[in-house]
């Protein structure tokens, strides 16, 4: 049984921002409905584990995903396959991006195929459940793109405004530390080095010793 979905939405984010989000498994995968965990093998391959609940059927599914196509900033396309409750599951999700004024228009298309026990037991419940899950995925994606990113604002962190030379507070601080002569950067004063007693005595003796006798041209 194959189920196909498609739609579109707009976001105030730029094409580059939307593409960077969609092409990052660490940001995209947690938006999958009933997401439990993810194990990433490399930048384009990862395995996700999600809960499965259809009627009385309960279990989990492990799906090996691949970022099969990434054309910046126009397109990102994922595909994957795995097993769920004794059945084979294949999924596909593609996003085409285009500029829309100051934001971005996102055209999306998804497809899910289920073969085996789950398809035979769930019957007609799979399609409405699939639509519900796709709607949750798209709503989560729209919300994530609309929210402020961590790079723009870190929650719980308050940034204090910095002062410039023209700000009153800064000027008052400078005025408080300026000496009376108005020099904002006073030059350091040099203290006269202390001498030990021996040197001091030598200086005193030199100061009190008579000046040497100078002989003129006429000798006595």
C-alpha positions in Angstrom: 0.0 0.0 0.0 1.5 3.4 -1.1 0.2 6.7 0.3 1.3 10.0 -1.3 1.0 13.5 0.2 1.9 17.0 -1.0 1.5 20.6 -0.1 3.2 23.9 0.4 3.9 26.6 3.0 5.8 29.9 3.3 8.4 30.9 5.9 10.1 34.2 6.7 13.5 32.4 6.6 15.8 32.8 3.5 16.3 30.0 1.1 19.8 29.3 2.5 18.5 29.1 6.1 15.6 26.7 5.1 18.0 24.6 3.1 20.5 24.4 5.9 17.8 23.3 8.2 16.3 20.7 5.9 19.6 19.2 4.9 20.8 18.7 8.5 19.6 15.3 9.8 20.2 16.4 13.4 17.6 19.2 13.0 15.2 17.5 10.6 14.9 13.9 12.0 13.6 14.9 15.5 10.6 16.5 13.7 9.4 13.1 12.5 6.2 12.0 14.2 6.7 9.8 17.3 10.5 10.2 17.0 12.5 8.2 19.6 16.1 8.3 18.7 18.6 8.7 15.9 22.0 7.2 15.0 24.0 9.1 12.4 26.5 7.2 10.3 27.8 10.1 8.2 26.5 13.5 7.1 24.0 11.9 4.7 23.1 8.6 6.3 21.3 8.0 9.6 18.9 5.6 11.2 15.8 6.8 13.1 13.6 4.9 15.5 10.0 5.9 15.8 7.0 4.5 17.6 4.2 2.7 15.6 0.6 2.7 16.8 -2.2 1.7 14.5 -5.4 0.5 16.3 -4.3 -2.3 18.6 -1.0 -2.7 16.9 1.9 -1.2 18.9 5.6 -1.4 18.3 8.5 0.6 16.9 10.1 1.0 13.5 13.8 1.4 12.6 14.2 3.2 9.3 17.5 3.7 7.5 17.4 7.2 6.0 19.6 8.9 3.4 19.8 12.5 2.2 19.6 11.4 -1.4 19.6 14.8 -3.0 20.9 18.2 -1.7 21.0 21.1 -4.2 21.7 24.3 -2.3 19.5 26.3 -1.9 16.8 24.8 -4.1 16.1 21.2 -3.1 16.5 18.6 -0.3 15.2 15.0 -0.7 15.2 12.2 1.8 14.5 8.5 1.2 14.6 5.5 3.5 13.5 2.0 4.2 13.1 -0.2 7.3 10.9 -2.6 9.2 8.0 -2.1 11.5 5.9 -4.8 13.3 6.9 -7.5 10.9 6.4 -5.3 7.8 8.5 -3.5 5.3 8.3 0.3 5.1 9.7 2.7 2.6 9.5 6.5 2.9 10.3 9.5 0.8 10.2 13.2 1.5 11.2 16.0 -0.9 11.3 19.8 -0.5 11.7 22.3 -3.3 12.5 25.9 -2.2 12.0 29.2 -4.0 12.2 32.8 -3.0 9.0 34.5 -1.9 9.5 38.1 -1.2 11.6 38.4 1.9 10.9 34.7 2.7 10.8 31.3 1.1 8.1 29.1 -0.4 8.4 25.4 0.4 6.8 22.8 -1.9 6.8 19.4 -0.3 5.9 15.9 -1.3 6.0 12.7 0.7 5.3 9.1 0.0 5.0 6.1 2.3 4.6 2.4 1.3 3.8 -0.4 3.7 4.0 -4.1 2.8 3.2 -7.2 5.0 1.5 -7.8 8.2 1.0 -4.2 9.2 -0.7 -3.3 5.9 -3.1 -6.3 6.1 -4.0 -5.7 9.7 -4.3 -1.9 9.6 -6.2 -1.8 6.4 -8.0 1.5 5.9 -6.5 3.1 9.0 -3.1 3.6 7.4 -4.1 6.5 5.1 -5.7 8.7 7.7 -2.9 8.0 10.1 -0.4 8.8 7.5 -2.1 12.1 6.8 -2.1 12.9 10.4 1.6 12.2 10.8 2.5 14.2 7.7 0.5 17.1 9.1 2.4 16.9 12.4 5.7 16.9 10.5 4.9 19.9 8.4 3.5 21.9 11.4 6.7 21.1 13.4 8.8 22.2 10.5 7.0 25.5 10.1 7.2 26.2 13.8 10.9 25.4 13.9 11.6 27.7 11.0 9.6 30.5 12.5 11.2 30.4 15.9 14.4 32.3 16.8 17.5 30.2 16.2 19.9 29.5 19.0 22.6 31.5 17.1 20.4 34.6 17.3 19.4 34.4 20.9 20.6 32.0 23.6 17.8 31.2 26.1 18.5 32.3 29.6 21.5 34.5 28.7 21.2 38.3 29.2 23.6 40.5 27.2 24.5 43.6 29.1 24.8 46.8 27.0 28.3 48.0 26.5 29.3 51.7 27.1 30.9 53.9 24.5 32.9 57.1 25.2 29.8 59.1 24.4 27.6 57.5 27.0 26.9 59.4 30.2 27.9 56.5 32.4 31.2 56.1 30.7 31.9 59.8 30.8 31.2 59.9 34.6 33.5 57.0 35.2 36.3 58.8 33.2 35.6 62.1 35.0 35.8 60.4 38.4 39.2 59.0 37.6 40.6 62.2 35.9 43.2 64.1 38.1 42.7 67.8 38.8 45.1 68.9 36.1 42.7 67.5 33.5 45.1 64.9 32.2 43.1 61.7 31.6 46.3 59.6 31.4 48.7 61.0 34.1 52.3 60.1 33.6 53.8 57.9 36.3 56.0 59.6 38.8 59.6 58.3 39.4 60.5 57.8 43.0 64.1 58.5 44.1 65.8 55.1 44.7 66.9 54.4 48.3 70.6 54.0 49.0 72.2 51.8 51.6 74.2 53.3 54.4 77.6 52.7 52.7 76.6 54.5 49.6 75.0 57.3 51.6 78.2 57.8 53.6 80.2 57.9 50.4 78.0 60.6 49.0 78.3 62.7 52.1 82.0 62.4 52.1 82.1 63.4 48.4 80.0 66.3 49.1 82.1 67.6 52.0 85.6 67.0 50.5 87.4 70.2 49.4 87.7 70.9 45.8 91.0 69.8 44.2 93.7 72.6 43.9 94.1 73.8 40.4 97.5 75.2 39.4 97.7 78.0 37.0 100.5 78.8 34.4 102.7 80.5 37.0 104.2 77.8 39.3 105.3 78.7 42.8 
